[in-house]
Amino acid sequence: MAVEKVGEKYTCNVCSNEVVVTKAGGGELVCCNQPMEKIEG
């Protein structure tokens, strides 16, 4: 899933890392060799 805007939150389903986007570049966030999942909130 590509990052679309500032403020989006993502989580890693493997290690539970969470990321908040501060600058949207349109790329895909990857952690533990798997795409991160966008979360609500």
PDB file of N, CA, C and O in Angstrom:
ATOM      1  N   MET A   1       0.854  -1.186   0.000  1.00  0.00           N
ATOM      2  CA  MET A   1       0.000   0.000   0.000  1.00  0.00           C
ATOM      3  C   MET A   1       0.892   1.238   0.000  1.00  0.00           C
ATOM      4  O   MET A   1       1.761   1.376   0.860  1.00  0.00           O
ATOM      5  N   ALA A   2       0.687   2.113  -0.931  1.00  0.00           N
ATOM      6  CA  ALA A   2       1.507   3.319  -1.048  1.00  0.00           C
ATOM      7  C   ALA A   2       1.079   4.387  -0.038  1.00  0.00           C
ATOM      8  O   ALA A   2      -0.109   4.571   0.228  1.00  0.00           O
ATOM      9  N   VAL A   3       2.054   5.073   0.508  1.00  0.00           N
ATOM     10  CA  VAL A   3       1.808   6.177   1.432  1.00  0.00           C
ATOM     11  C   VAL A   3       1.186   7.326   0.651  1.00  0.00           C
ATOM     12  O   VAL A   3       1.720   7.737  -0.379  1.00  0.00           O
ATOM     13  N   GLU A   4       0.062   7.846   1.134  1.00  0.00           N
ATOM     14  CA  GLU A   4      -0.659   8.886   0.411  1.00  0.00           C
ATOM     15  C   GLU A   4      -0.603  10.255   1.060  1.00  0.00           C
ATOM     16  O   GLU A   4      -0.549  11.262   0.354  1.00  0.00           O
ATOM     17  N   LYS A   5      -0.616  10.327   2.416  1.00  0.00           N
ATOM     18  CA  LYS A   5      -0.650  11.645   3.044  1.00  0.00           C
ATOM     19  C   LYS A   5      -0.037  11.641   4.440  1.00  0.00           C
ATOM     20  O   LYS A   5       0.085  10.597   5.081  1.00  0.00           O
ATOM     21  N   VAL A   6       0.342  12.824   4.893  1.00  0.00           N
ATOM     22  CA  VAL A   6       0.904  13.014   6.221  1.00  0.00           C
ATOM     23  C   VAL A   6      -0.143  12.647   7.272  1.00  0.00           C
ATOM     24  O   VAL A   6      -1.321  12.968   7.119  1.00  0.00           O
ATOM     25  N   GLY A   7       0.288  11.981   8.328  1.00  0.00           N
ATOM     26  CA  GLY A   7      -0.598  11.621   9.427  1.00  0.00           C
ATOM     27  C   GLY A   7      -1.088  10.190   9.377  1.00  0.00           C
ATOM     28  O   GLY A   7      -1.635   9.694  10.363  1.00  0.00           O
ATOM     29  N   GLU A   8      -0.905   9.507   8.245  1.00  0.00           N
ATOM     30  CA  GLU A   8      -1.320   8.101   8.172  1.00  0.00           C
ATOM     31  C   GLU A   8      -0.491   7.273   9.148  1.00  0.00           C
ATOM     32  O   GLU A   8       0.668   7.589   9.417  1.00  0.00           O
ATOM     33  N   LYS A   9      -1.094   6.214   9.673  1.00  0.00           N
ATOM     34  CA  LYS A   9      -0.409   5.331  10.616  1.00  0.00           C
ATOM     35  C   LYS A   9      -0.346   3.928  10.037  1.00  0.00           C
ATOM     36  O   LYS A   9      -1.303   3.431   9.442  1.00  0.00           O
ATOM     37  N   TYR A  10       0.803   3.310  10.229  1.00  0.00           N
ATOM     38  CA  TYR A  10       1.038   1.958   9.726  1.00  0.00           C
ATOM     39  C   TYR A  10       1.603   1.099  10.842  1.00  0.00           C
ATOM     40  O   TYR A  10       2.275   1.605  11.740  1.00  0.00           O
ATOM     41  N   THR A  11       1.331  -0.212  10.790  1.00  0.00           N
ATOM     42  CA  THR A  11       1.853  -1.146  11.769  1.00  0.00           C
ATOM     43  C   THR A  11       2.445  -2.363  11.074  1.00  0.00           C
ATOM     44  O   THR A  11       2.044  -2.724   9.967  1.00  0.00           O
ATOM     45  N   CYS A  12       3.401  -2.984  11.739  1.00  0.00           N
ATOM     46  CA  CYS A  12       4.005  -4.221  11.251  1.00  0.00           C
ATOM     47  C   CYS A  12       3.306  -5.382  11.949  1.00  0.00           C
ATOM     48  O   CYS A  12       3.238  -5.421  13.177  1.00  0.00           O
ATOM     49  N   ASN A  13       2.791  -6.319  11.175  1.00  0.00           N
ATOM     50  CA  ASN A  13       2.086  -7.464  11.751  1.00  0.00           C
ATOM     51  C   ASN A  13       3.033  -8.504  12.350  1.00  0.00           C
ATOM     52  O   ASN A  13       2.583  -9.443  13.006  1.00  0.00           O
ATOM     53  N   VAL A  14       4.339  -8.343  12.131  1.00  0.00           N
ATOM     54  CA  VAL A  14       5.318  -9.296  12.660  1.00  0.00           C
ATOM     55  C   VAL A  14       5.857  -8.828  14.017  1.00  0.00           C
ATOM     56  O   VAL A  14       5.813  -9.573  14.996  1.00  0.00           O
ATOM     57  N   CYS A  15       6.368  -7.581  14.072  1.00  0.00           N
ATOM     58  CA  CYS A  15       7.024  -7.102  15.302  1.00  0.00           C
ATOM     59  C   CYS A  15       6.251  -6.009  16.030  1.00  0.00           C
ATOM     60  O   CYS A  15       6.668  -5.573  17.103  1.00  0.00           O
ATOM     61  N   SER A  16       5.138  -5.562  15.470  1.00  0.00           N
ATOM     62  CA  SER A  16       4.261  -4.541  16.070  1.00  0.00           C
ATOM     63  C   SER A  16       4.831  -3.123  16.047  1.00  0.00           C
ATOM     64  O   SER A  16       4.309  -2.254  16.746  1.00  0.00           O
ATOM     65  N   ASN A  17       5.891  -2.855  15.262  1.00  0.00           N
ATOM     66  CA  ASN A  17       6.341  -1.476  15.075  1.00  0.00           C
ATOM     67  C   ASN A  17       5.201  -0.653  14.514  1.00  0.00           C
ATOM     68  O   ASN A  17       4.410  -1.151  13.713  1.00  0.00           O
ATOM     69  N   GLU A  18       5.107   0.612  14.929  1.00  0.00           N
ATOM     70  CA  GLU A  18       4.108   1.524  14.391  1.00  0.00           C
ATOM     71  C   GLU A  18       4.813   2.753  13.840  1.00  0.00           C
ATOM     72  O   GLU A  18       5.796   3.220  14.417  1.00  0.00           O
ATOM     73  N   VAL A  19       4.312   3.281  12.718  1.00  0.00           N
ATOM     74  CA  VAL A  19       4.911   4.424  12.038  1.00  0.00           C
ATOM     75  C   VAL A  19       3.822   5.454  11.751  1.00  0.00           C
ATOM     76  O   VAL A  19       2.714   5.104  11.342  1.00  0.00           O
ATOM     77  N   VAL A  20       4.151   6.734  11.971  1.00  0.00           N
ATOM     78  CA  VAL A  20       3.271   7.835  11.584  1.00  0.00           C
ATOM     79  C   VAL A  20       3.998   8.604  10.497  1.00  0.00           C
ATOM     80  O   VAL A  20       5.155   8.984  10.679  1.00  0.00           O
ATOM     81  N   VAL A  21       3.343   8.840   9.376  1.00  0.00           N
ATOM     82  CA  VAL A  21       3.963   9.513   8.234  1.00  0.00           C
ATOM     83  C   VAL A  21       4.103  11.008   8.521  1.00  0.00           C
ATOM     84  O   VAL A  21       3.133  11.674   8.883  1.00  0.00           O
ATOM     85  N   THR A  22       5.321  11.524   8.354  1.00  0.00           N
ATOM     86  CA  THR A  22       5.573  12.953   8.530  1.00  0.00           C
ATOM     87  C   THR A  22       5.849  13.648   7.201  1.00  0.00           C
ATOM     88  O   THR A  22       5.755  14.871   7.101  1.00  0.00           O
ATOM     89  N   LYS A  23       6.194  12.850   6.165  1.00  0.00           N
ATOM     90  CA  LYS A  23       6.399  13.386   4.824  1.00  0.00           C
ATOM     91  C   LYS A  23       6.034  12.286   3.837  1.00  0.00           C
ATOM     92  O   LYS A  23       6.675  11.236   3.797  1.00  0.00           O
ATOM     93  N   ALA A  24       4.999  12.536   3.043  1.00  0.00           N
ATOM     94  CA  ALA A  24       4.511  11.525   2.101  1.00  0.00           C
ATOM     95  C   ALA A  24       5.348  11.550   0.835  1.00  0.00           C
ATOM     96  O   ALA A  24       5.502  12.591   0.197  1.00  0.00           O
ATOM     97  N   GLY A  25       5.893  10.379   0.476  1.00  0.00           N
ATOM     98  CA  GLY A  25       6.704  10.284  -0.721  1.00  0.00           C
ATOM     99  C   GLY A  25       6.125   9.319  -1.740  1.00  0.00           C
ATOM    100  O   GLY A  25       6.652   9.185  -2.845  1.00  0.00           O
ATOM    101  N   GLY A  26       5.029   8.641  -1.368  1.00  0.00           N
ATOM    102  CA  GLY A  26       4.357   7.757  -2.298  1.00  0.00           C
ATOM    103  C   GLY A  26       4.886   6.340  -2.320  1.00  0.00           C
ATOM    104  O   GLY A  26       4.319   5.491  -3.009  1.00  0.00           O
ATOM    105  N   GLY A  27       5.962   6.050  -1.585  1.00  0.00           N
ATOM    106  CA  GLY A  27       6.518   4.705  -1.566  1.00  0.00           C
ATOM    107  C   GLY A  27       5.737   3.772  -0.665  1.00  0.00           C
ATOM    108  O   GLY A  27       4.734   4.158  -0.065  1.00  0.00           O
ATOM    109  N   GLU A  28       6.211   2.539  -0.579  1.00  0.00           N
ATOM    110  CA  GLU A  28       5.576   1.538   0.274  1.00  0.00           C
ATOM    111  C   GLU A  28       6.443   1.321   1.513  1.00  0.00           C
ATOM    112  O   GLU A  28       7.664   1.201   1.405  1.00  0.00           O
ATOM    113  N   LEU A  29       5.817   1.271   2.683  1.00  0.00           N
ATOM    114  CA  LEU A  29       6.551   1.014   3.920  1.00  0.00           C
ATOM    115  C   LEU A  29       6.672  -0.492   4.125  1.00  0.00           C
ATOM    116  O   LEU A  29       5.692  -1.229   4.014  1.00  0.00           O
ATOM    117  N   VAL A  30       7.897  -0.938   4.428  1.00  0.00           N
ATOM    118  CA  VAL A  30       8.166  -2.355   4.615  1.00  0.00           C
ATOM    119  C   VAL A  30       8.904  -2.540   5.938  1.00  0.00           C
ATOM    120  O   VAL A  30       9.811  -1.772   6.261  1.00  0.00           O
ATOM    121  N   CYS A  31       8.516  -3.557   6.701  1.00  0.00           N
ATOM    122  CA  CYS A  31       9.167  -3.900   7.954  1.00  0.00           C
ATOM    123  C   CYS A  31       9.183  -5.426   8.042  1.00  0.00           C
ATOM    124  O   CYS A  31       8.210  -6.072   7.654  1.00  0.00           O
ATOM    125  N   CYS A  32      10.256  -6.003   8.539  1.00  0.00           N
ATOM    126  CA  CYS A  32      10.380  -7.468   8.656  1.00  0.00           C
ATOM    127  C   CYS A  32      10.131  -8.158   7.309  1.00  0.00           C
ATOM    128  O   CYS A  32       9.560  -9.248   7.250  1.00  0.00           O
ATOM    129  N   ASN A  33      10.571  -7.501   6.235  1.00  0.00           N
ATOM    130  CA  ASN A  33      10.437  -8.013   4.859  1.00  0.00           C
ATOM    131  C   ASN A  33       8.994  -8.196   4.398  1.00  0.00           C
ATOM    132  O   ASN A  33       8.724  -8.970   3.479  1.00  0.00           O
ATOM    133  N   GLN A  34       8.055  -7.472   5.047  1.00  0.00           N
ATOM    134  CA  GLN A  34       6.647  -7.522   4.641  1.00  0.00           C
ATOM    135  C   GLN A  34       6.089  -6.109   4.605  1.00  0.00           C
ATOM    136  O   GLN A  34       6.506  -5.260   5.392  1.00  0.00           O
ATOM    137  N   PRO A  35       5.144  -5.845   3.694  1.00  0.00           N
ATOM    138  CA  PRO A  35       4.520  -4.513   3.650  1.00  0.00           C
ATOM    139  C   PRO A  35       3.807  -4.207   4.966  1.00  0.00           C
ATOM    140  O   PRO A  35       3.163  -5.077   5.553  1.00  0.00           O
ATOM    141  N   MET A  36       3.927  -2.971   5.418  1.00  0.00           N
ATOM    142  CA  MET A  36       3.230  -2.564   6.643  1.00  0.00           C
ATOM    143  C   MET A  36       1.749  -2.337   6.320  1.00  0.00           C
ATOM    144  O   MET A  36       1.387  -2.002   5.192  1.00  0.00           O
ATOM    145  N   GLU A  37       0.910  -2.526   7.332  1.00  0.00           N
ATOM    146  CA  GLU A  37      -0.540  -2.396   7.168  1.00  0.00           C
ATOM    147  C   GLU A  37      -1.019  -1.058   7.709  1.00  0.00           C
ATOM    148  O   GLU A  37      -0.669  -0.671   8.824  1.00  0.00           O
ATOM    149  N   LYS A  38      -1.823  -0.350   6.916  1.00  0.00           N
ATOM    150  CA  LYS A  38      -2.379   0.937   7.346  1.00  0.00           C
ATOM    151  C   LYS A  38      -3.405   0.689   8.438  1.00  0.00           C
ATOM    152  O   LYS A  38      -4.230  -0.219   8.329  1.00  0.00           O
ATOM    153  N   ILE A  39      -3.353   1.509   9.505  1.00  0.00           N
ATOM    154  CA  ILE A  39      -4.323   1.386  10.592  1.00  0.00           C
ATOM    155  C   ILE A  39      -5.112   2.679  10.722  1.00  0.00           C
ATOM    156  O   ILE A  39      -4.647   3.747  10.322  1.00  0.00           O
ATOM    157  N   GLU A  40      -6.279   2.574  11.271  1.00  0.00           N
ATOM    158  CA  GLU A  40      -7.144   3.743  11.476  1.00  0.00           C
ATOM    159  C   GLU A  40      -6.709   4.470  12.737  1.00  0.00           C
ATOM    160  O   GLU A  40      -6.137   3.877  13.652  1.00  0.00           O
ATOM    161  N   GLY A  41      -6.991   5.770  12.767  1.00  0.00           N
ATOM    162  CA  GLY A  41      -6.731   6.515  13.981  1.00  0.00           C
ATOM    163  C   GLY A  41      -5.865   7.623  13.746  1.00  0.00           C
ATOM    164  O   GLY A  41      -5.542   8.362  14.675  1.00  0.00           O
TER     165      GLY A  41
END
